[in-house]
Amino acid sequence: MENKLKVFRAMQDITQEDLARELNVTRQTIIAIEKNKYDPSINLAFKMAKFFNVTIEDIFVYKE
């Protein structure tokens, strides 16, 4: 699954560390998600969408 997490972070000028703190995860988790090496749980995906005030589909793009 591809994502636009880095784009949303840049639009709000927020660091990986700040986002990790807000979502109660590690910076390494944010890095892995941005590099498409880790797909977040549905719970974490909802937290991200809520934080950026967008839908999950705005951040994550499913590709078969």
PDB file of N, CA, C and O in Angstrom:
ATOM      1  N   MET A   1       0.840  -1.167   0.000  1.00  0.00           N
ATOM      2  CA  MET A   1       0.000   0.000   0.000  1.00  0.00           C
ATOM      3  C   MET A   1       0.887   1.233   0.000  1.00  0.00           C
ATOM      4  O   MET A   1       1.804   1.352   0.813  1.00  0.00           O
ATOM      5  N   GLU A   2       0.613   2.134  -0.903  1.00  0.00           N
ATOM      6  CA  GLU A   2       1.366   3.383  -0.966  1.00  0.00           C
ATOM      7  C   GLU A   2       0.704   4.416  -0.057  1.00  0.00           C
ATOM      8  O   GLU A   2      -0.466   4.286   0.306  1.00  0.00           O
ATOM      9  N   ASN A   3       1.476   5.448   0.305  1.00  0.00           N
ATOM     10  CA  ASN A   3       0.892   6.471   1.155  1.00  0.00           C
ATOM     11  C   ASN A   3       1.470   7.845   0.832  1.00  0.00           C
ATOM     12  O   ASN A   3       2.502   7.981   0.174  1.00  0.00           O
ATOM     13  N   LYS A   4       0.762   8.846   1.320  1.00  0.00           N
ATOM     14  CA  LYS A   4       1.154  10.246   1.127  1.00  0.00           C
ATOM     15  C   LYS A   4       1.458  10.901   2.476  1.00  0.00           C
ATOM     16  O   LYS A   4       1.297  12.111   2.638  1.00  0.00           O
ATOM     17  N   LEU A   5       1.891  10.105   3.424  1.00  0.00           N
ATOM     18  CA  LEU A   5       2.135  10.618   4.764  1.00  0.00           C
ATOM     19  C   LEU A   5       3.164  11.735   4.771  1.00  0.00           C
ATOM     20  O   LEU A   5       2.982  12.750   5.445  1.00  0.00           O
ATOM     21  N   LYS A   6       4.239  11.551   4.026  1.00  0.00           N
ATOM     22  CA  LYS A   6       5.289  12.566   3.977  1.00  0.00           C
ATOM     23  C   LYS A   6       4.749  13.888   3.422  1.00  0.00           C
ATOM     24  O   LYS A   6       5.125  14.963   3.888  1.00  0.00           O
ATOM     25  N   VAL A   7       3.880  13.801   2.440  1.00  0.00           N
ATOM     26  CA  VAL A   7       3.271  14.998   1.840  1.00  0.00           C
ATOM     27  C   VAL A   7       2.419  15.730   2.872  1.00  0.00           C
ATOM     28  O   VAL A   7       2.508  16.950   3.005  1.00  0.00           O
ATOM     29  N   PHE A   8       1.592  14.978   3.603  1.00  0.00           N
ATOM     30  CA  PHE A   8       0.746  15.604   4.614  1.00  0.00           C
ATOM     31  C   PHE A   8       1.579  16.211   5.737  1.00  0.00           C
ATOM     32  O   PHE A   8       1.236  17.270   6.261  1.00  0.00           O
ATOM     33  N   ARG A   9       2.667  15.549   6.108  1.00  0.00           N
ATOM     34  CA  ARG A   9       3.561  16.116   7.120  1.00  0.00           C
ATOM     35  C   ARG A   9       4.154  17.427   6.639  1.00  0.00           C
ATOM     36  O   ARG A   9       4.208  18.406   7.383  1.00  0.00           O
ATOM     37  N   ALA A  10       4.604  17.440   5.377  1.00  0.00           N
ATOM     38  CA  ALA A  10       5.225  18.642   4.810  1.00  0.00           C
ATOM     39  C   ALA A  10       4.219  19.794   4.726  1.00  0.00           C
ATOM     40  O   ALA A  10       4.574  20.945   4.978  1.00  0.00           O
ATOM     41  N   MET A  11       2.994  19.495   4.381  1.00  0.00           N
ATOM     42  CA  MET A  11       1.971  20.543   4.269  1.00  0.00           C
ATOM     43  C   MET A  11       1.718  21.212   5.615  1.00  0.00           C
ATOM     44  O   MET A  11       1.378  22.394   5.668  1.00  0.00           O
ATOM     45  N   GLN A  12       1.882  20.469   6.694  1.00  0.00           N
ATOM     46  CA  GLN A  12       1.657  21.038   8.022  1.00  0.00           C
ATOM     47  C   GLN A  12       2.962  21.358   8.737  1.00  0.00           C
ATOM     48  O   GLN A  12       2.965  21.765   9.898  1.00  0.00           O
ATOM     49  N   ASP A  13       4.067  21.169   8.030  1.00  0.00           N
ATOM     50  CA  ASP A  13       5.388  21.475   8.582  1.00  0.00           C
ATOM     51  C   ASP A  13       5.606  20.794   9.934  1.00  0.00           C
ATOM     52  O   ASP A  13       5.963  21.433  10.924  1.00  0.00           O
ATOM     53  N   ILE A  14       5.380  19.481   9.945  1.00  0.00           N
ATOM     54  CA  ILE A  14       5.538  18.701  11.170  1.00  0.00           C
ATOM     55  C   ILE A  14       6.623  17.642  10.948  1.00  0.00           C
ATOM     56  O   ILE A  14       6.679  17.011   9.892  1.00  0.00           O
ATOM     57  N   THR A  15       7.466  17.460  11.933  1.00  0.00           N
ATOM     58  CA  THR A  15       8.555  16.490  11.810  1.00  0.00           C
ATOM     59  C   THR A  15       8.039  15.073  12.078  1.00  0.00           C
ATOM     60  O   THR A  15       6.951  14.874  12.618  1.00  0.00           O
ATOM     61  N   GLN A  16       8.857  14.106  11.683  1.00  0.00           N
ATOM     62  CA  GLN A  16       8.531  12.711  11.979  1.00  0.00           C
ATOM     63  C   GLN A  16       8.422  12.510  13.483  1.00  0.00           C
ATOM     64  O   GLN A  16       7.526  11.815  13.964  1.00  0.00           O
ATOM     65  N   GLU A  17       9.328  13.114  14.210  1.00  0.00           N
ATOM     66  CA  GLU A  17       9.330  12.990  15.668  1.00  0.00           C
ATOM     67  C   GLU A  17       8.061  13.574  16.280  1.00  0.00           C
ATOM     68  O   GLU A  17       7.465  12.969  17.172  1.00  0.00           O
ATOM     69  N   ASP A  18       7.649  14.742  15.807  1.00  0.00           N
ATOM     70  CA  ASP A  18       6.435  15.373  16.329  1.00  0.00           C
ATOM     71  C   ASP A  18       5.200  14.527  16.025  1.00  0.00           C
ATOM     72  O   ASP A  18       4.335  14.348  16.883  1.00  0.00           O
ATOM     73  N   LEU A  19       5.124  14.012  14.811  1.00  0.00           N
ATOM     74  CA  LEU A  19       3.986  13.173  14.441  1.00  0.00           C
ATOM     75  C   LEU A  19       3.973  11.895  15.273  1.00  0.00           C
ATOM     76  O   LEU A  19       2.923  11.470  15.752  1.00  0.00           O
ATOM     77  N   ALA A  20       5.123  11.298  15.437  1.00  0.00           N
ATOM     78  CA  ALA A  20       5.227  10.080  16.246  1.00  0.00           C
ATOM     79  C   ALA A  20       4.725  10.339  17.661  1.00  0.00           C
ATOM     80  O   ALA A  20       3.980   9.533  18.220  1.00  0.00           O
ATOM     81  N   ARG A  21       5.131  11.450  18.229  1.00  0.00           N
ATOM     82  CA  ARG A  21       4.706  11.817  19.584  1.00  0.00           C
ATOM     83  C   ARG A  21       3.190  11.988  19.646  1.00  0.00           C
ATOM     84  O   ARG A  21       2.543  11.510  20.578  1.00  0.00           O
ATOM     85  N   GLU A  22       2.627  12.672  18.650  1.00  0.00           N
ATOM     86  CA  GLU A  22       1.176  12.900  18.613  1.00  0.00           C
ATOM     87  C   GLU A  22       0.390  11.591  18.509  1.00  0.00           C
ATOM     88  O   GLU A  22      -0.694  11.457  19.077  1.00  0.00           O
ATOM     89  N   LEU A  23       0.956  10.628  17.773  1.00  0.00           N
ATOM     90  CA  LEU A  23       0.263   9.358  17.539  1.00  0.00           C
ATOM     91  C   LEU A  23       0.658   8.272  18.528  1.00  0.00           C
ATOM     92  O   LEU A  23       0.147   7.153  18.475  1.00  0.00           O
ATOM     93  N   ASN A  24       1.576   8.612  19.433  1.00  0.00           N
ATOM     94  CA  ASN A  24       2.046   7.669  20.438  1.00  0.00           C
ATOM     95  C   ASN A  24       2.707   6.430  19.820  1.00  0.00           C
ATOM     96  O   ASN A  24       2.454   5.298  20.234  1.00  0.00           O
ATOM     97  N   VAL A  25       3.561   6.679  18.819  1.00  0.00           N
ATOM     98  CA  VAL A  25       4.371   5.631  18.196  1.00  0.00           C
ATOM     99  C   VAL A  25       5.814   6.130  18.137  1.00  0.00           C
ATOM    100  O   VAL A  25       6.098   7.268  18.511  1.00  0.00           O
ATOM    101  N   THR A  26       6.708   5.289  17.673  1.00  0.00           N
ATOM    102  CA  THR A  26       8.100   5.708  17.554  1.00  0.00           C
ATOM    103  C   THR A  26       8.342   6.401  16.222  1.00  0.00           C
ATOM    104  O   THR A  26       7.577   6.236  15.272  1.00  0.00           O
ATOM    105  N   ARG A  27       9.400   7.166  16.169  1.00  0.00           N
ATOM    106  CA  ARG A  27       9.807   7.810  14.917  1.00  0.00           C
ATOM    107  C   ARG A  27      10.115   6.743  13.869  1.00  0.00           C
ATOM    108  O   ARG A  27       9.844   6.940  12.684  1.00  0.00           O
ATOM    109  N   GLN A  28      10.676   5.623  14.298  1.00  0.00           N
ATOM    110  CA  GLN A  28      10.997   4.536  13.379  1.00  0.00           C
ATOM    111  C   GLN A  28       9.732   3.992  12.705  1.00  0.00           C
ATOM    112  O   GLN A  28       9.772   3.573  11.548  1.00  0.00           O
ATOM    113  N   THR A  29       8.625   3.999  13.424  1.00  0.00           N
ATOM    114  CA  THR A  29       7.358   3.566  12.831  1.00  0.00           C
ATOM    115  C   THR A  29       6.951   4.514  11.713  1.00  0.00           C
ATOM    116  O   THR A  29       6.541   4.068  10.641  1.00  0.00           O
ATOM    117  N   ILE A  30       7.059   5.809  11.951  1.00  0.00           N
ATOM    118  CA  ILE A  30       6.710   6.806  10.931  1.00  0.00           C
ATOM    119  C   ILE A  30       7.622   6.649   9.717  1.00  0.00           C
ATOM    120  O   ILE A  30       7.156   6.692   8.578  1.00  0.00           O
ATOM    121  N   ILE A  31       8.911   6.468   9.958  1.00  0.00           N
ATOM    122  CA  ILE A  31       9.870   6.278   8.855  1.00  0.00           C
ATOM    123  C   ILE A  31       9.491   5.055   8.032  1.00  0.00           C
ATOM    124  O   ILE A  31       9.464   5.120   6.803  1.00  0.00           O
ATOM    125  N   ALA A  32       9.199   3.947   8.694  1.00  0.00           N
ATOM    126  CA  ALA A  32       8.855   2.704   7.989  1.00  0.00           C
ATOM    127  C   ALA A  32       7.578   2.863   7.173  1.00  0.00           C
ATOM    128  O   ALA A  32       7.491   2.347   6.059  1.00  0.00           O
ATOM    129  N   ILE A  33       6.591   3.567   7.710  1.00  0.00           N
ATOM    130  CA  ILE A  33       5.348   3.798   6.968  1.00  0.00           C
ATOM    131  C   ILE A  33       5.627   4.659   5.742  1.00  0.00           C
ATOM    132  O   ILE A  33       5.159   4.346   4.648  1.00  0.00           O
ATOM    133  N   GLU A  34       6.381   5.736   5.912  1.00  0.00           N
ATOM    134  CA  GLU A  34       6.685   6.630   4.790  1.00  0.00           C
ATOM    135  C   GLU A  34       7.464   5.927   3.686  1.00  0.00           C
ATOM    136  O   GLU A  34       7.307   6.264   2.512  1.00  0.00           O
ATOM    137  N   LYS A  35       8.297   4.961   4.042  1.00  0.00           N
ATOM    138  CA  LYS A  35       9.084   4.221   3.054  1.00  0.00           C
ATOM    139  C   LYS A  35       8.346   3.004   2.511  1.00  0.00           C
ATOM    140  O   LYS A  35       8.922   2.191   1.788  1.00  0.00           O
ATOM    141  N   ASN A  36       7.062   2.882   2.864  1.00  0.00           N
ATOM    142  CA  ASN A  36       6.225   1.759   2.431  1.00  0.00           C
ATOM    143  C   ASN A  36       6.785   0.410   2.861  1.00  0.00           C
ATOM    144  O   ASN A  36       6.587  -0.594   2.177  1.00  0.00           O
ATOM    145  N   LYS A  37       7.480   0.383   3.989  1.00  0.00           N
ATOM    146  CA  LYS A  37       8.017  -0.872   4.518  1.00  0.00           C
ATOM    147  C   LYS A  37       7.107  -1.450   5.595  1.00  0.00           C
ATOM    148  O   LYS A  37       7.298  -2.582   6.038  1.00  0.00           O
ATOM    149  N   TYR A  38       6.119  -0.667   6.009  1.00  0.00           N
ATOM    150  CA  TYR A  38       5.220  -1.086   7.082  1.00  0.00           C
ATOM    151  C   TYR A  38       3.849  -0.477   6.838  1.00  0.00           C
ATOM    152  O   TYR A  38       3.724   0.728   6.622  1.00  0.00           O
ATOM    153  N   ASP A  39       2.828  -1.315   6.874  1.00  0.00           N
ATOM    154  CA  ASP A  39       1.457  -0.832   6.780  1.00  0.00           C
ATOM    155  C   ASP A  39       0.912  -0.705   8.203  1.00  0.00           C
ATOM    156  O   ASP A  39       0.958  -1.664   8.974  1.00  0.00           O
ATOM    157  N   PRO A  40       0.403   0.459   8.546  1.00  0.00           N
ATOM    158  CA  PRO A  40      -0.081   0.659   9.917  1.00  0.00           C
ATOM    159  C   PRO A  40      -1.352  -0.137  10.189  1.00  0.00           C
ATOM    160  O   PRO A  40      -2.058  -0.546   9.267  1.00  0.00           O
ATOM    161  N   SER A  41      -1.626  -0.343  11.459  1.00  0.00           N
ATOM    162  CA  SER A  41      -2.895  -0.961  11.845  1.00  0.00           C
ATOM    163  C   SER A  41      -4.022  -0.013  11.443  1.00  0.00           C
ATOM    164  O   SER A  41      -3.799   1.176  11.214  1.00  0.00           O
ATOM    165  N   ILE A  42      -5.214  -0.550  11.363  1.00  0.00           N
ATOM    166  CA  ILE A  42      -6.356   0.295  11.009  1.00  0.00           C
ATOM    167  C   ILE A  42      -6.556   1.376  12.064  1.00  0.00           C
ATOM    168  O   ILE A  42      -6.948   2.497  11.738  1.00  0.00           O
ATOM    169  N   ASN A  43      -6.292   1.050  13.313  1.00  0.00           N
ATOM    170  CA  ASN A  43      -6.408   2.019  14.394  1.00  0.00           C
ATOM    171  C   ASN A  43      -5.437   3.183  14.190  1.00  0.00           C
ATOM    172  O   ASN A  43      -5.820   4.345  14.329  1.00  0.00           O
ATOM    173  N   LEU A  44      -4.192   2.872  13.862  1.00  0.00           N
ATOM    174  CA  LEU A  44      -3.194   3.921  13.625  1.00  0.00           C
ATOM    175  C   LEU A  44      -3.539   4.725  12.375  1.00  0.00           C
ATOM    176  O   LEU A  44      -3.354   5.941  12.349  1.00  0.00           O
ATOM    177  N   ALA A  45      -4.031   4.062  11.355  1.00  0.00           N
ATOM    178  CA  ALA A  45      -4.431   4.776  10.133  1.00  0.00           C
ATOM    179  C   ALA A  45      -5.551   5.774  10.435  1.00  0.00           C
ATOM    180  O   ALA A  45      -5.539   6.891   9.916  1.00  0.00           O
ATOM    181  N   PHE A  46      -6.512   5.383  11.267  1.00  0.00           N
ATOM    182  CA  PHE A  46      -7.584   6.299  11.662  1.00  0.00           C
ATOM    183  C   PHE A  46      -7.033   7.473  12.460  1.00  0.00           C
ATOM    184  O   PHE A  46      -7.468   8.610  12.275  1.00  0.00           O
ATOM    185  N   LYS A  47      -6.073   7.203  13.353  1.00  0.00           N
ATOM    186  CA  LYS A  47      -5.467   8.284  14.136  1.00  0.00           C
ATOM    187  C   LYS A  47      -4.765   9.288  13.227  1.00  0.00           C
ATOM    188  O   LYS A  47      -4.855  10.497  13.441  1.00  0.00           O
ATOM    189  N   MET A  48      -4.063   8.780  12.204  1.00  0.00           N
ATOM    190  CA  MET A  48      -3.379   9.666  11.260  1.00  0.00           C
ATOM    191  C   MET A  48      -4.388  10.520  10.504  1.00  0.00           C
ATOM    192  O   MET A  48      -4.218  11.732  10.373  1.00  0.00           O
ATOM    193  N   ALA A  49      -5.437   9.877  10.010  1.00  0.00           N
ATOM    194  CA  ALA A  49      -6.463  10.608   9.256  1.00  0.00           C
ATOM    195  C   ALA A  49      -7.108  11.681  10.127  1.00  0.00           C
ATOM    196  O   ALA A  49      -7.336  12.803   9.674  1.00  0.00           O
ATOM    197  N   LYS A  50      -7.398  11.336  11.363  1.00  0.00           N
ATOM    198  CA  LYS A  50      -8.005  12.310  12.271  1.00  0.00           C
ATOM    199  C   LYS A  50      -7.038  13.463  12.550  1.00  0.00           C
ATOM    200  O   LYS A  50      -7.445  14.624  12.572  1.00  0.00           O
ATOM    201  N   PHE A  51      -5.769  13.143  12.760  1.00  0.00           N
ATOM    202  CA  PHE A  51      -4.775  14.179  13.033  1.00  0.00           C
ATOM    203  C   PHE A  51      -4.703  15.189  11.893  1.00  0.00           C
ATOM    204  O   PHE A  51      -4.658  16.396  12.129  1.00  0.00           O
ATOM    205  N   PHE A  52      -4.694  14.686  10.641  1.00  0.00           N
ATOM    206  CA  PHE A  52      -4.585  15.571   9.481  1.00  0.00           C
ATOM    207  C   PHE A  52      -5.948  16.062   8.984  1.00  0.00           C
ATOM    208  O   PHE A  52      -6.022  16.843   8.035  1.00  0.00           O
ATOM    209  N   ASN A  53      -7.030  15.597   9.632  1.00  0.00           N
ATOM    210  CA  ASN A  53      -8.387  15.999   9.268  1.00  0.00           C
ATOM    211  C   ASN A  53      -8.723  15.639   7.817  1.00  0.00           C
ATOM    212  O   ASN A  53      -9.274  16.443   7.065  1.00  0.00           O
ATOM    213  N   VAL A  54      -8.372  14.409   7.455  1.00  0.00           N
ATOM    214  CA  VAL A  54      -8.651  13.880   6.118  1.00  0.00           C
ATOM    215  C   VAL A  54      -9.174  12.453   6.278  1.00  0.00           C
ATOM    216  O   VAL A  54      -9.267  11.945   7.395  1.00  0.00           O
ATOM    217  N   THR A  55      -9.512  11.815   5.171  1.00  0.00           N
ATOM    218  CA  THR A  55      -9.927  10.411   5.230  1.00  0.00           C
ATOM    219  C   THR A  55      -8.701   9.505   5.115  1.00  0.00           C
ATOM    220  O   THR A  55      -7.636   9.930   4.666  1.00  0.00           O
ATOM    221  N   ILE A  56      -8.870   8.284   5.518  1.00  0.00           N
ATOM    222  CA  ILE A  56      -7.785   7.305   5.385  1.00  0.00           C
ATOM    223  C   ILE A  56      -7.375   7.189   3.920  1.00  0.00           C
ATOM    224  O   ILE A  56      -6.191   7.080   3.602  1.00  0.00           O
ATOM    225  N   GLU A  57      -8.361   7.213   3.040  1.00  0.00           N
ATOM    226  CA  GLU A  57      -8.089   7.080   1.603  1.00  0.00           C
ATOM    227  C   GLU A  57      -7.280   8.255   1.054  1.00  0.00           C
ATOM    228  O   GLU A  57      -6.606   8.117   0.033  1.00  0.00           O
ATOM    229  N   ASP A  58      -7.340   9.398   1.717  1.00  0.00           N
ATOM    230  CA  ASP A  58      -6.524  10.537   1.303  1.00  0.00           C
ATOM    231  C   ASP A  58      -5.037  10.273   1.562  1.00  0.00           C
ATOM    232  O   ASP A  58      -4.175  10.733   0.813  1.00  0.00           O
ATOM    233  N   ILE A  59      -4.754   9.536   2.621  1.00  0.00           N
ATOM    234  CA  ILE A  59      -3.366   9.253   2.993  1.00  0.00           C
ATOM    235  C   ILE A  59      -2.859   7.974   2.349  1.00  0.00           C
ATOM    236  O   ILE A  59      -1.735   7.930   1.850  1.00  0.00           O
ATOM    237  N   PHE A  60      -3.683   6.933   2.359  1.00  0.00           N
ATOM    238  CA  PHE A  60      -3.244   5.609   1.894  1.00  0.00           C
ATOM    239  C   PHE A  60      -3.946   5.212   0.610  1.00  0.00           C
ATOM    240  O   PHE A  60      -5.159   5.366   0.467  1.00  0.00           O
ATOM    241  N   VAL A  61      -3.145   4.691  -0.334  1.00  0.00           N
ATOM    242  CA  VAL A  61      -3.656   4.277  -1.631  1.00  0.00           C
ATOM    243  C   VAL A  61      -3.382   2.792  -1.789  1.00  0.00           C
ATOM    244  O   VAL A  61      -2.228   2.364  -1.828  1.00  0.00           O
ATOM    245  N   TYR A  62      -4.451   2.008  -1.879  1.00  0.00           N
ATOM    246  CA  TYR A  62      -4.304   0.562  -2.030  1.00  0.00           C
ATOM    247  C   TYR A  62      -4.013   0.221  -3.485  1.00  0.00           C
ATOM    248  O   TYR A  62      -4.719   0.661  -4.393  1.00  0.00           O
ATOM    249  N   LYS A  63      -2.985  -0.551  -3.690  1.00  0.00           N
ATOM    250  CA  LYS A  63      -2.633  -1.032  -5.039  1.00  0.00           C
ATOM    251  C   LYS A  63      -2.397  -2.529  -4.948  1.00  0.00           C
ATOM    252  O   LYS A  63      -1.654  -3.001  -4.087  1.00  0.00           O
ATOM    253  N   GLU A  64      -3.029  -3.265  -5.834  1.00  0.00           N
ATOM    254  CA  GLU A  64      -2.850  -4.730  -5.831  1.00  0.00           C
ATOM    255  C   GLU A  64      -1.558  -5.107  -6.494  1.00  0.00           C
ATOM    256  O   GLU A  64      -1.235  -6.291  -6.588  1.00  0.00           O
TER     257      GLU A  64
END
